[in-house]
Amino acid sequence: MRIKSAILSIFLLALMAFNTNTSSSYKCLIQLKNYEGEGAYVVVSVVNQANEYQKTLQVLGDDSEWYKDLPQWYAHWQKKTESIDAITGATISGGERAIKILEIPTHTIDAGYKLRFETAVEDQDYFATDLEFELTQENLKQKQEGKGYIRYVRLLEQK
């Protein structure tokens, strides 16, 4: 009986470890404020309670020459050499909107992690936390307002 119990425990632990690699898909609408100038570079990341980058979910701006204009994220990306090829796209100009799919790691929801939107525009301001909110089921259902170039963000879970 003890052997069965031990095997079941090991199986459950392995299953829980496997589930930390799953993600939930969210359609993300990013609406920018009206402003003059070049398109905004936007990076969407998951950060932990200590504000350490855990995962880059989306990069709007595909010219890596300008990534250094997002210095907090860029320092993380340089150290990790995280592959972002599949999650890059064009910048968004003032007043425009973009719809992207975010693959949010399931284990980060309701676990103290935050979703951070970092923005920069060439020859203008940089906002390290243009928009940041705790990753909770409730927050993922609400419209979130930005402080810099982002007017608001809405997320809709894809089932």
C-alpha positions in Angstrom: 0.0 0.0 0.0 2.9 2.4 0.8 4.4 1.8 -2.6 1.1 2.7 -4.4 0.9 5.8 -2.2 4.4 6.8 -3.0 3.9 6.3 -6.7 0.7 8.3 -6.6 2.5 11.1 -4.8 5.3 11.2 -7.4 2.8 11.1 -10.2 0.9 14.1 -8.8 4.1 16.1 -8.2 5.1 15.4 -11.8 1.7 16.4 -13.1 1.9 19.7 -11.1 5.4 20.4 -12.5 4.1 19.8 -16.0 1.2 22.2 -15.5 3.5 25.1 -14.7 4.5 25.0 -18.4 1.0 25.6 -19.6 -0.4 28.9 -20.7 -3.7 30.6 -21.4 -4.3 32.5 -24.6 -5.7 36.1 -24.3 -6.6 38.4 -27.1 -5.1 41.7 -26.1 -6.3 45.1 -27.4 -3.8 47.9 -26.9 -5.2 51.4 -27.6 -2.7 54.2 -27.7 -3.3 57.9 -26.8 -3.1 60.5 -29.6 0.5 61.8 -29.8 2.8 63.2 -32.5 5.9 61.3 -33.6 7.1 57.9 -34.5 5.4 54.6 -33.6 5.6 53.4 -30.0 7.7 50.4 -29.1 5.7 48.3 -26.6 7.0 45.3 -24.6 4.6 43.1 -22.7 6.2 41.1 -19.9 5.4 39.0 -16.9 7.3 40.2 -13.8 7.5 38.6 -10.3 6.9 40.3 -6.9 10.5 41.6 -6.9 9.9 43.2 -10.4 12.2 40.7 -12.1 11.3 39.9 -15.6 10.1 36.3 -16.0 8.9 36.1 -19.6 8.5 38.4 -22.6 5.0 37.9 -24.1 5.0 40.5 -26.9 7.3 43.0 -28.6 5.7 45.7 -30.8 8.6 47.0 -32.8 10.7 44.6 -34.8 13.9 46.7 -35.3 16.3 45.5 -32.5 18.4 48.6 -33.0 15.8 50.5 -31.0 15.3 48.0 -28.2 17.9 49.9 -26.1 15.3 52.7 -25.8 13.4 50.3 -23.5 16.4 50.0 -21.0 14.8 48.0 -18.2 13.5 45.3 -20.5 16.6 45.5 -22.8 19.0 44.7 -19.9 16.9 41.6 -19.1 16.7 40.5 -22.8 20.5 41.0 -23.2 21.3 38.8 -20.2 18.8 36.1 -21.0 19.1 36.1 -24.8 15.4 35.2 -24.7 14.1 34.3 -28.2 11.5 36.8 -29.3 11.3 36.1 -33.0 7.8 34.6 -32.8 6.3 37.5 -30.7 7.5 40.6 -32.5 5.5 42.9 -34.7 5.2 46.5 -36.0 5.1 49.5 -33.8 1.8 51.3 -33.1 1.4 55.0 -33.9 -0.4 57.6 -31.9 -4.2 57.0 -31.7 -3.9 53.6 -33.2 -4.7 50.2 -31.7 -3.3 46.7 -32.1 -4.7 43.3 -31.3 -2.2 40.6 -30.2 -2.5 37.2 -28.7 -0.7 36.8 -25.4 0.2 33.4 -24.1 0.2 34.0 -20.3 1.8 31.2 -18.2 -1.1 29.7 -16.2 1.0 29.4 -13.0 1.5 33.2 -12.9 -2.2 34.0 -12.6 -3.4 34.6 -9.0 0.1 33.9 -7.8 1.5 37.5 -7.2 2.9 38.1 -10.7 2.3 41.2 -12.7 1.7 42.1 -16.4 3.9 45.0 -17.4 3.6 47.1 -20.5 6.7 49.1 -21.2 6.7 51.8 -23.9 9.1 54.2 -25.7 8.9 56.5 -28.7 12.0 57.7 -30.6 13.1 61.2 -29.3 10.3 61.2 -26.8 9.6 59.7 -23.3 10.2 56.2 -22.0 7.7 54.6 -19.6 9.1 51.6 -17.8 5.7 50.9 -16.3 3.3 52.6 -18.7 0.7 50.0 -17.5 1.2 47.4 -14.9 -1.3 45.3 -12.9 -1.3 42.1 -10.9 -2.1 39.0 -12.9 -5.4 37.9 -11.3 -8.5 36.4 -12.9 -10.4 39.5 -11.9 -7.9 42.0 -13.3 -7.6 40.1 -16.6 -11.3 40.8 -17.2 -11.1 44.6 -16.6 -10.1 47.5 -18.8 -6.7 48.7 -17.6 -5.6 52.4 -18.1 -2.1 53.4 -19.1 0.0 56.3 -17.7 2.1 57.0 -20.8 1.4 56.3 -24.5 -1.1 53.6 -23.7 -4.7 54.8 -23.3 -6.0 51.4 -22.2 -5.7 47.7 -22.6 -8.4 45.1 -22.7 -7.9 41.3 -22.5 -10.3 38.5 -23.5 -9.5 34.9 -22.7 -9.5 32.6 -25.7 -11.1 29.3 -25.0 
